[in-house]
């Protein structure tokens, strides 16, 4: 047994050497298998079952059961990150569901519990053993690359079932997500993980992996993902400058970039760009060619949704009842909110809005510490560029303006990963790892 140096430079708890047996190794290996299966199965949302369940939920349930049993045997303290904000959201949702008299409105509250537990399982697993963190990262990156390759091959070969092509989405690919925007959001996370982690080694190998995933995003035709990608790149570059050159230079560069954008943006005719794209190749028609239609429908829907909040009360209309409420009022544009912020206010009322605000603050603090605070050597080796995780969360915050990302399973898996990496978490310490070669 050898002492390791903690983040504060002091001697920390010893970890097993290469030939030392690891107590309770069978439990972690079962957890590793369950985590690998669940992460790889995240895209498997069709065929869907009752309550929008899918094969992905089988993997998540396996993780919950396996991790719960393992942690119970280990008898270690278990934390539930984001419990306060999600608790506020669930309480507001339950009250709004009761107020609406619609029993089905309780289903999203049950889904909140499911996603919170899924998030907590990932956080606790990667905290207990850092090699489980390696398992999660490798499974996520390599399976994401495999799914991107499947989508690209299916799209280029025009194999509908392989690429997830359907008549309602035109030529936009959705793989097994049943929604091109959801699919693109998943691949946006894969892009950030490739850039943040050391899973894909070598400059050319990383470039090839990024090209594959970015091509998959292009085939989804998601304008929201394109905006998120731009936000992610800008934030990552600025944070990287802060770490390398200091706050003053980074602030100057950010201000210069903002001023340049403000000067150029008014001179760009988005309508003309969209019109040209609509007469171009299919990839451009499915993305830039939809700009006018997409932005117009989103604006109209946002206006109608916000009107529901102004005309309603502080309790909300009930989780998942935006579309039904708009239909009952004979609104001209009837659809779900497609906006996390408006949907939370309208459906869960003022308390739900507070819960969402607290959640954003908690995630921001956690991912900020992950990106900027010192980490133990094993984490630094696995996640050498953590600023991309901070940039990703900024992109997801922007994506919440276009669709409801807080319903996405992979987003809560990311939140769990961030909580597990957070060096400011209570009881954080260097974690045990299995001997080299014991897990392949």
N, C-alpha and C positions, 0 to 999 in steps of 0.2 A: 504494500500500500504506500502511495506517495502523496504528499501534500501538494495541492495546486494553489496557485495564487488567485485570489478573488479579484473582483473589479476594483476594489479599493486598495489593492496592493498588499493585503494581509494574507496570511496563510489561511486557507479554507479547508473544508472537509475533504478528506482523502477520497480518491476514486480508485476503482479496481485497476490493476495493471493488466497487461496483455494476457497473462496466464492465470489471473485470479477469477475464480468462479463468481458469478453474480447472483446474489440471493434473489429468489423470486423470478428467475429468468423466464420460466415457462409462461407466467402471466404476461410480461411485456411482449413476448413473441406472439402470443394470441392477439394482443392489442395491435401489434404491428400488422398482422395479417388482416384484421378487421379494418384498420385505418387505410391500408392499401386498397382493399376492395371498395370501401366507401368513397375514397377520393377518386379512384378510377371510374366509378359508376356515377359520378355527379351529373354527367350529361344525359343519363338514361331516364328521361321524363316521359317518353312515350314508348309503348302504350301507357295511358294513364288510367288510374283507378278512381275510386270514390274520393272526393275531397281533393282532387288534383294530386293524388299520390302516384308514385312511380317506382320503378326498380331502384332508383337512387335512394329512396326512403328505406328500402330493405337494408342497404349497406349502412345507412346512418343508424338505424335501429340496432344493427349488429354491433356497431361501435359503442352505442349507449350501454347496451347490456354487458359487453365485454369489459369496458372501462369501469363501469360501476362495480362489477364483481371484483375486478383486480384491485381497485382502490379500497374496497371494503376489506379485502384480505390484508392489504398492506397497512391499513389503519393509519393513513396519513391525513393531514388536514386537506380538505377539499374546498376550493374556492369556486364561486360562480360569478365570473366577470359580467359586468353590465346588468347585474341583478336589479339595481335601483331603477335605472331608466326603463328597462323592459318591464319591470313590475308596474311602473306608472302607466306604461302603454297598455298592459294587460288589464289593469284595473279600470282605466278609462274605457277600454274596449268592452269589457264586461258590463259596465254601467250603461254604455250607449246601446249595447245589444238588448239589455233588459228594457231600456226606455223605448226602443223601437218595436218591441214585441215580436221580433223575428229570431227564432231559435237558431237559424242557420248563421246568424251574425256572430255566434259564439265560436264558429269553426276557425276563423282567423286567430282568435285568442288561443285556442288549442295549438294551432300552428306556431304561434309565438313561443309557447312553452317548449315545443319540440325543437325549434331552432335554437333556443337559448341553451337547452341541455346538450345539443349537438356541439355548439360552440364551447361550452364548458368542458366537455369531454376532450376535445382537441387541446384546449389550453392546459388542462391538468396532465394529460398524457405527455406533452412535449416538455412540461416543466419537470416531471419526475425523471425522465431519461432523455438526454440530448440526442441519443441515436434514434429515438422515436421522432424527433424533429427532422432528422435526416431522412427517415422513412417517408414522412409526410411530404417533404419538399421534393424528393425524388419521384414519388408516386404522382404528385400533382404536375410537375413539369413534364415528365416523360409521357404520362397518359394524355396531358394536354396537347403535346406535340403529335401523338398518335391520332387523337381525335381530329386535330387540324388537318393532318395528312389525309385522313378518310374523307373529310368534307371537301378538300381541294380535289382529290381524285374523282369523287362523285360528281362534283360540279363540272369539272373539265370533260369528264366522260358522259355527262348528261344522264347520270344514273339517279333518278329522282329519290328512290328510297335511301340511297347512300348519302346523298347531300342534304336530304330533308327538304326537297323542293315540293311546293304545293301551288295549286291554282290561286289560292287567296293571297299568297305572297308574291306572285309573279315569278321572277327569276331569282328571288332572294333565298339563300340557303339557310337552313336552321338546324341541320344535323338531326339530333334526337331531342331537341329542346322544344319543338313545336312553336317557337317564336324566334325570329331572326335577331331581334334586339337582345333577348336573353342570351342567345348563343354568342353574340358579339361581346357581351359583357363578360361572359366566362373566359373568352379568349383574351380579353384585355387584362384580366388578372394573370393569365398564363404569361403574357408578354412581360408584365412587371416582375413575376417570379424568375423568369429567365435572366432578366437584367439585375435583379437584386441578389440572387443566389449564385453559388459556385457549382450548381448541378451540371450545367452544360459548360464544359471547360474548353478553352481555346477560342481565339477570336473568330476564326472562320466557322467553327462549329456553332458558336453562338449566333453569328450572322445568318447562317443557313436556317437555324431554328427560328429566329425572329422572322425571317422572310416567309417561312411556312405559315406561322401563326398570323402574321399580318395579312397574308393572302387570304386566309380563311376569314378574317374580319372583313376584307374587301368584298368577298363573295356573299357575306350576310347583308350587305347594302345598308348598314346601320350608320346613319349620320351622327347619332348620339355617341356611338363608340369612337367615331373619328374625332369628335370634339373632345371626348374624354382622353383620347390618346394625345392630342395636342396639349391639353392641360397637364397631363402626367409628365410629358417631356419638359415643359417649361418649369414646372415645380421642381423636378428632379435636378435640372441644371442649376437652378437658383440655390437649392439646398446644398448641392455639391460645391458651389462657389463659397457658400457660408462656411463649410467645413474646411475648405482648402485655403481660401483667401480672406475670410473674415466677413463680418456683417456689412461693413461699409461698402466694400466693392460689390458685394452681392446686391445690396439695395440700389446702388447706382446702376448696375446692369439691368435690374428689374424695372427701374423707373424709365430707363432709356428704351427698353423693349416695349413697355406700356405706352410710352409716348409715340413710338413708331407705329404701334398698332392703331392707336387713336387717330393718327394722321392718315394712315392708309385705308382703314376700314370704310370710312364714308365714301371713298372713291371707287369702291368695289360694288358693282351692280350684281347682287346675288340673284335677282330675277333673271338677268341675262345669262348668267352662268348656268342656272338651272334649266333655262330654255335650251341652251346649246347642248347641255348634257342629256336632256330628254330626247334629242334627235341623234344621239351618238350611240356607242356600243351599249350592250345590255348592262354591263357592270356599272357604267355611269348613269344609265337610265334608272337603275334600281337604287342609286344612292343620291348623287347630286341632282338627278332629274326629278326627285321627289321633294326637293327643298321647299318649293312653294306650297305644295299640298300638305306636307308634314307640318311645317311651321304654322300654316293657317289653321289646320285642324287642332293643333296643340293650343294655339292661342284661344280659339273658340271654346275648347273644352275647359281650359283654365278659367276663362271668364264665367262659364256656367257653374263650374265647381265652386269657385270663390263666392258666387252668388248664393249657393246653397248654404255656405257658412254664415254669410251676412243675414240671410233670411231665417236661419235656424236658431238653435239655442246653444248654450255652453256645453251640453252633454254630447252632441254629435248625432248623426243619423244612424250609426251602427257600423262596425267593421265590414267592409266589402259591399256596402249598400249604396255607393255613389251611383252606379248605373241604374239600380232599381228606383232610386229616388228621382233621378233625372227623367226616367221613363214615366213615373207617376205624375210629374209636372209637365209632361208633353214637351220636353226641351227639344230644340231642333237638332242637337248633336248629342246622342246618347251613347256613352261609353264609360269605362272605368276611368279613374282620375289620371292615371299615367304620370303621377307626380307625387313623390313621397310626402312632401311638405303640405300640399293642399289636401291630399287624401287623409293624412293624419288629423289635420284640423277639422275637416268636414265630418269624418267618420268617428273620431274619438274625442272631439271637442277640445276645450282649452287645456284640460289635464293631459290629454294625449299630446298636445303641442309642447307642453312643458317636458313631458317624457322624452319626446324626440330631441328637443334642444339639449337635454342632459346627456342623452346618448351620443349626440354629435360631439359634445365637449369631452366626454370620457374617452371616446375613440381618438379624438384629437390629442389628448394628453398622452394616451398610451403609445400611439404611433409616433408622436413627437419624441418620447423617451427612447423608443426603439431606434429611431433614426439618428439621434444626437447624443445619447448618453453612452458611456463606455459599456462594453459587453465582455463576457468571459470569452476566453480564446476559442472554445468550440463553436460558439455562436458566430464569432467574427469569421471563422473559417467557413461556416455554412452560409452565412448571409454577409458577404463582404461589402455590399452596396445597399444598406438598408434605406437610404433616401428614396429609393424607388417604391418602397412600401408606403412612405408618407405621401409621395406623389400619386400613388394609386388611390389612396383614400380621398385625396382632393378630387381626383377624377370621378370617383364614385359619388362624392357629394354633389358634383355638377350633374352627374347622370341621374340623380334623384329628381332633377327638374324635368326629365323626359320620360321616365318610367319608374315604377316602384321597386327599387333595388332591395329594399329591406325584406322583400318576400323571397329573395333568391338564396338558395341553399349554399351556393359557393361563396356568397358574401359573408354569411355567418361563419363558414369555415375559415375565411380570412380573418374575421374578427377574433376567432379562437386562437389562430396562429399568432396574431399580434399580441393578444393577452399572454400567451405562453412565452413570447420573446421579451415582453416588457421587463426591463431591468429594475423598474421601480415598484414592481409588485410586492406585496407583503410576503415575507419569507423567502425572497429570491436568494438563491445560492448556486454555486457550481453543482451541476447535476451529474449523477452517475452515468457511466456509459458501459456498454458491454465490451468485452475484449475483442480486439481486431480479429476478423475472420469468423466470429461466432454467428453473425447474421449476414446472410447473402441475399 
